[in-house]
């Protein structure tokens, strides 16, 4: 947030970055990545991303940047405006000693009319395009296969208030790839929670997008503390790991792990239930350590899959024990804040 001209002008930004995690694609569809014909992406930074640098390094697939401002006089909005837009990267294929790079094709940006109120204005912008990779896709008529680049997109919203505060939202996103949202201070605040690559390949047409007027958006999760995020990145750096999966509605306890292991949520949304009542959601990057659970928390707290989920399983002795205890303590604090139970006296995960 920037205030200029004697506090008359307030400026803010919202930025989404889209990238492909190494666990996003399974089975035969992963073959081009396994053969290094193309590549997965490392997670973008947790703060102050260099958008131009990431695009130039082929480290992200596209960005959606919204910049907005309001004029304030006597505590009320008198004028406002917005700028920005989408920034698409490219896809590089490496075949033997040759590299071929294909530019993505941008779709027209969609900017809804700003919603203006005396004390705030809400701005919305949709940006995206067709990927640089042309992928064979099944169709229901001859020749039954069509070569077409699928469509990826995000919709970011930004509310700017007369008190100088602002709020960024990821209000819509394609099912693939993963999308990160950064606020006006450059902090990572939200991420798309569920990657559906095969569904995206089948349905990523203009008719099933904001440009066609009908779409199904990816669910969004709030980003947790810096300690939990850093620990999750360290766990993923361990390389290939064993994975567990959960169907929607299944309990995390249905896939038990040893007290010497921890779960890391790779994809999907889990919900904490306190005495059977849903009270808190957890998205990708959340960590669950059974060794830190107390008998009281086991009686009162359950964790259930709100969507299909995939979790990595890692050995606890390869991780920082103090950091794990800190994550468990923070999870307990968040649960107590929703409905403080006298019986929660230890790690709630």
C-alpha angles and dihedrals in degrees: 000000000000126000117195141162095046093316091306097118124052120189131190141167141210122195132185123196122194124205143156117249119210092246095049098094128049139191124357091347087069093061098097089052093046090051089048092237084132132002147237119232132244114237111275115246120282093234141027099003117202097228096186092046093049092049092048091050092050087240096131132031101223144336134218113205122186121185120184140171140190132198115224129198126171090353096304136101111256101169140358144180145174141213140171131083146187126320115198126198130202139252120238123200120195117206115177105305095343132087124202121193123198122193120225118243114236123224119218110276117249117216115180117213107274116257104233125197130168092259103030148011127217118210127192131193133178120198137164142103148196115309121247090244119086108213128193109246132186119244130185097240137053128326082026092207126073129187108223138142111240123236123248125184148154134208115211125191127198127192116196118193133201091241089066097256126121139189127210121204135187094218097171140006142168117259090250143079116017115269126208124198125209126192129222091279090056094251122145104240109159141016136191105262106204128047115199105181099168093046089049092053091052098045109023094116129129090251090062098048140073087276090059095042097240127082146138112231127216114251116253130222131197115245114245131223124312091249093055092045093049091047091050091052089051090051093051090049088065088083125222112020139178113265136207126198133207129198119224109284096019121129120243087229088066087074100049122191131191123269085248091063138065133207122230116194107230100175137004139030126288123190127210112225120202111203088338096312119114108237110155139025128215125197137188113324095036114137127214120194114185093191091068097054119110124214088250094055091046089057096047108027127063130172118219133183111248090184132012106293140197122202133189119223118213136173112262095218090066091062137069106271094201090053091050091051089049092052091049091049092051091050090053091050091052091050092049089050090059097050114343109224120192089220098064104097107148145007109348097199 
